[in-house]
Amino acid sequence: MSLHGGVADDITPDLQRGVRLAWWTLGWMGSVVIVMWLVMGSSQAMKAAVIEDLLSLIPAMVFLIAAHWERKEPNPRFPFGYRRANSLAFLIAATALIAVGAFLAYESVTTLIRREHPTVGGITLFGETLWLGWLMLAALAYSVVPPLILGHLKLPIAERIQDKVLHTDALMQKADWQTGLAGMAGVMGIGLGWWWADAAAALFISVSILRDGWGALRQAVAELLDGAPRALENDDLAEDAVKLHAELQRRFGDVSVRLRETGRYIAAEVDAPTPPHPPAAEELMGRERAWRLCSLSFRTDSPEAGADA
């Protein structure tokens, strides 16, 4: 790994696992979309579920693109490399998550306001007429399984490689299986005559999706504005960044220390003269997270550095 390009050796195996899971997501969720499309009939709830599943492919796609670009080395046109491709992908993934939540909320509210009473007809297969709802329930049950498994597998990897795109993708998978369960409740509700059941369940779930999406969007914007490194789960400062800040001040005194996040990496700047033997990343971050510190620079033209010099 160079200063501005490549992937740290310590996280390469986990990044490769994340890439494989993203490809599995595209393949598996693609099959879900096809199955749902085949049985959706004239059901608005099923159409909404198909559109939601299509939007849910965006985080996996941008993760794969960002992982590819992150490996590229700097060049004259991009002298600082492509690590910020991960930050841009995070913004796109967070926006997609909000779009899914907003779409579900809009569909649910309009259905409840219009008091739409959906109907599910029958379908003739091999000479027998079946209630189409049974096929819809089978398709929705299938749509729940892949995201439940994939999301569970992605979360620990996202934590180890500090990848907010993969983490947002896992949140999207959570939205997928929750939407699938809401769809099943809706179809069963239609069968029982409870026309409002589907819309009410989807509206409840959309609130959770919007909350996750809004939190991810705030983090993505902060990262693009060179904000201090944030945690994966919320807008709080990352725990390892807080420890790094404290360690640098312990070593160099009460000087200004600035940290910012470049993709999954941290760049640190200290207002102090450059020491004869700058500390290694492992000394500052520990063995497990040393890869996160991609650069440590010292400013000798700051007032604080001048006073110490």
BELRA-V668148 format. One record per residue. OMEGA is omega in radians with two decimals (* if undefined). Layout:
BEGIN
omega=OMEGA
omega=OMEGA
END
This chain:
BEGIN
omega=3.07
omega=-3.08
omega=-3.06
omega=-3.08
omega=3.11
omega=-3.12
omega=3.14
omega=-3.12
omega=-3.06
omega=-3.08
omega=-3.10
omega=3.13
omega=-3.14
omega=3.10
omega=3.10
omega=3.07
omega=3.11
omega=3.11
omega=3.12
omega=3.13
omega=3.11
omega=3.09
omega=3.07
omega=3.14
omega=-3.12
omega=-3.13
omega=-3.06
omega=-3.13
omega=3.05
omega=3.10
omega=3.10
omega=-3.14
omega=-3.12
omega=-3.14
omega=-3.13
omega=-3.12
omega=-3.10
omega=-3.05
omega=-2.99
omega=3.13
omega=3.13
omega=-3.10
omega=3.09
omega=-3.14
omega=3.13
omega=3.10
omega=3.11
omega=3.14
omega=3.12
omega=3.12
omega=3.12
omega=3.13
omega=3.09
omega=3.12
omega=-3.08
omega=3.11
omega=-3.03
omega=-3.13
omega=3.13
omega=3.13
omega=-3.08
omega=3.06
omega=3.13
omega=3.14
omega=-3.12
omega=3.13
omega=3.10
omega=-3.10
omega=-3.10
omega=-3.12
omega=-3.07
omega=3.14
omega=3.10
omega=3.09
omega=-3.09
omega=-3.13
omega=3.10
omega=-3.03
omega=3.10
omega=3.07
omega=-3.02
omega=-3.08
omega=3.14
omega=3.00
omega=3.10
omega=3.13
omega=3.13
omega=3.11
omega=3.11
omega=3.12
omega=-3.14
omega=-3.13
omega=3.13
omega=3.11
omega=3.11
omega=3.13
omega=3.10
omega=-3.13
omega=3.11
omega=3.13
omega=-3.13
omega=3.13
omega=3.13
omega=-3.13
omega=-3.13
omega=-3.13
omega=-3.11
omega=-3.09
omega=-3.12
omega=3.10
omega=-3.13
omega=-3.12
omega=-3.11
omega=-3.11
omega=-3.14
omega=3.12
omega=-3.11
omega=3.08
omega=3.10
omega=-3.09
omega=-3.13
omega=3.11
omega=-3.12
omega=3.12
omega=3.11
omega=3.08
omega=3.14
omega=3.10
omega=-3.12
omega=2.99
omega=-3.06
omega=3.13
omega=3.12
omega=3.11
omega=3.10
omega=3.13
omega=3.12
omega=3.13
omega=3.14
omega=3.09
omega=3.09
omega=-3.11
omega=-3.12
omega=-2.97
omega=-3.08
omega=-3.12
omega=3.12
omega=-3.12
omega=-3.06
omega=3.13
omega=3.12
omega=-3.13
omega=-3.06
omega=-3.02
omega=-3.14
omega=3.10
omega=3.12
omega=3.13
omega=-3.08
omega=-3.09
omega=3.10
omega=-3.11
omega=-3.10
omega=3.09
omega=3.13
omega=3.10
omega=3.10
omega=3.08
omega=3.09
omega=3.08
omega=3.11
omega=3.09
omega=3.07
omega=3.10
omega=-3.13
omega=-3.08
omega=3.07
omega=3.11
omega=3.10
omega=3.11
omega=3.11
omega=3.11
omega=3.11
omega=3.10
omega=-3.13
omega=-3.14
omega=3.10
omega=3.10
omega=3.10
omega=3.13
omega=-3.13
omega=-3.14
omega=3.12
omega=-3.04
omega=-3.04
omega=-2.99
omega=-3.10
omega=-3.09
omega=-3.13
omega=3.14
omega=-3.13
omega=3.12
omega=3.13
omega=-3.13
omega=-3.10
omega=3.12
omega=3.12
omega=-3.14
omega=3.14
omega=3.13
omega=3.10
omega=-3.12
omega=3.13
omega=3.11
omega=3.14
omega=-3.13
omega=3.11
omega=3.12
omega=-3.10
omega=3.13
omega=3.12
omega=-3.13
omega=-3.14
omega=3.12
omega=-3.14
omega=3.06
omega=3.10
omega=-3.10
omega=-3.13
omega=3.07
omega=3.13
omega=-2.95
omega=-3.05
omega=-3.07
omega=3.10
omega=3.08
omega=-3.13
omega=-3.08
omega=-3.12
omega=3.09
omega=3.11
omega=3.13
omega=3.12
omega=3.12
omega=-3.12
omega=-3.12
omega=3.12
omega=3.10
omega=3.10
omega=-3.09
omega=-3.00
omega=3.08
omega=-3.08
omega=3.14
omega=3.10
omega=3.08
omega=3.13
omega=3.10
omega=3.03
omega=-3.06
omega=3.05
omega=-3.00
omega=-3.14
omega=-3.03
omega=3.14
omega=3.02
omega=-3.08
omega=3.10
omega=-3.07
omega=3.08
omega=-3.12
omega=3.07
omega=3.13
omega=-3.13
omega=3.11
omega=-3.14
omega=3.13
omega=-3.13
omega=3.09
omega=-3.13
omega=-3.11
omega=3.11
omega=-3.07
omega=-3.01
omega=-3.02
omega=-3.07
omega=-3.00
omega=-3.06
omega=-3.12
omega=-3.10
omega=-3.06
omega=-3.10
omega=-3.07
omega=3.10
omega=3.07
omega=-3.10
omega=-3.12
omega=3.12
omega=-3.14
omega=-3.13
omega=3.13
omega=3.11
omega=-3.10
omega=3.13
omega=-3.14
omega=3.14
omega=-3.12
omega=-3.03
omega=*
END
